[in-house]
Amino acid sequence: MGRQTYLKANPDTMKALFDLPDDQELIMLNFLRYKESVAETGLSGEASYREYMKAATPFFKLVEAEVVFFGRPQSTLIGPEEESLWDDVLIVKYRNPGSFLKMVRENGYPSGLREQALLDSRLIYCKSHLVKEM
């Protein structure tokens, strides 16, 4: 049996975002593993994901989301060296949970492009520990 992969959000976890305070920013950490080739387009998964990002940019702007980081992991400094790294990492900051939910539910949001580009992914909600006054 092959390794399990993840491309769609867990419905229970998505529902839990509704319970977060509306004044709390939402940081989403994405780990991305691309398909070698996308049958529907003939593009590589990486090129296909770039097309998704182009198509998703107006939706990010609509909800005032900020792409904080999009790049490739280079090496493991702490942890097992034999563990394969993800192809790319994407960090996006949203004003609040409602803005994220609005974006992904917006008519025309290109979730299908995202899914067709990826072999596997993780989408992890992160809460900041930064304190304004230390």
C-alpha positions in Angstrom: 0.0 0.0 0.0 1.3 3.5 -0.9 1.9 6.3 1.4 -1.1 8.4 2.2 -1.2 11.9 0.7 -3.3 15.0 1.7 -4.7 17.5 -0.7 -8.1 18.6 0.8 -8.8 20.3 4.1 -10.2 18.3 7.0 -13.9 19.5 7.3 -13.8 19.4 11.2 -10.7 21.5 11.3 -12.1 24.0 8.8 -15.2 24.3 11.0 -13.0 25.0 14.1 -11.6 28.1 12.3 -15.1 29.6 12.7 -14.6 29.5 16.5 -11.4 31.5 16.5 -11.6 35.2 17.5 -12.2 37.6 14.6 -9.5 39.9 15.8 -6.8 37.2 15.6 -4.5 37.1 12.6 -4.2 33.7 10.9 -0.9 32.4 9.7 -1.1 29.4 7.3 2.0 27.2 6.8 1.9 25.2 3.6 4.3 22.3 2.8 4.1 21.4 -0.8 5.2 18.3 -2.8 4.7 18.6 -6.5 3.6 16.0 -9.1 6.3 15.2 -11.6 3.9 15.9 -14.4 0.3 17.1 -14.5 -1.7 15.0 -17.0 -4.3 17.7 -17.6 -1.8 20.3 -18.7 1.4 18.5 -19.6 3.2 21.0 -17.2 5.3 19.9 -14.3 3.6 20.1 -10.9 5.8 23.0 -9.9 4.9 25.0 -13.1 1.3 24.2 -12.5 1.5 25.4 -8.9 3.0 28.7 -10.2 -0.1 29.0 -12.4 -2.3 28.4 -9.4 -0.4 31.2 -7.5 -1.0 33.6 -10.4 -4.7 32.7 -10.5 -5.0 32.9 -6.7 -3.2 36.3 -6.3 -6.4 38.4 -6.9 -8.1 36.3 -4.2 -5.2 37.0 -1.8 -5.6 40.7 -2.6 -9.4 40.6 -2.1 -9.0 39.6 1.5 -5.7 41.5 2.1 -3.7 38.4 2.7 0.1 38.6 2.6 2.4 36.0 1.2 5.1 36.2 3.8 7.4 33.5 2.4 7.5 31.2 -0.7 10.6 29.2 -1.2 12.5 26.0 -1.2 13.9 24.2 1.8 17.6 23.6 1.4 18.8 21.4 4.2 17.9 19.9 7.6 19.9 21.5 10.4 18.1 19.7 13.2 16.4 16.4 12.5 16.9 13.3 10.5 19.1 14.0 7.5 17.6 11.1 5.5 14.1 12.6 5.7 13.2 14.1 2.4 12.4 17.8 2.4 9.3 19.3 0.9 9.6 20.8 -2.5 8.4 24.3 -1.4 7.1 26.0 1.7 4.6 28.8 1.6 3.6 31.1 4.5 0.5 33.3 4.1 -0.8 35.8 6.7 -4.5 36.6 6.8 -6.2 39.4 8.8 -8.4 36.9 10.6 -10.0 33.5 10.1 -13.0 35.0 8.3 -10.8 36.4 5.6 -9.2 33.0 4.9 -12.6 31.3 4.8 -14.0 34.0 2.6 -11.1 33.6 0.1 -11.4 29.8 -0.2 -15.2 30.0 -0.6 -15.1 32.9 -3.1 -16.6 32.0 -6.5 -13.8 31.2 -8.9 -11.1 30.5 -6.3 -8.7 28.1 -8.1 -8.5 25.3 -5.6 -8.7 22.8 -8.5 -5.4 24.1 -9.9 -3.7 23.7 -6.5 -4.9 20.1 -6.2 -3.9 19.1 -9.7 -0.3 20.5 -9.2 0.3 18.7 -5.9 1.3 15.1 -5.0 1.0 15.8 -1.3 0.6 18.8 1.0 0.1 20.0 4.5 -1.8 23.2 5.5 -1.1 24.1 9.1 -2.7 26.9 11.0 -0.2 28.7 13.3 -0.8 31.2 16.0 1.8 33.9 16.7 3.5 34.0 20.1 5.0 37.4 19.4 4.3 39.9 22.2 4.1 43.6 21.2 5.8 44.8 24.4 8.6 42.6 25.8 
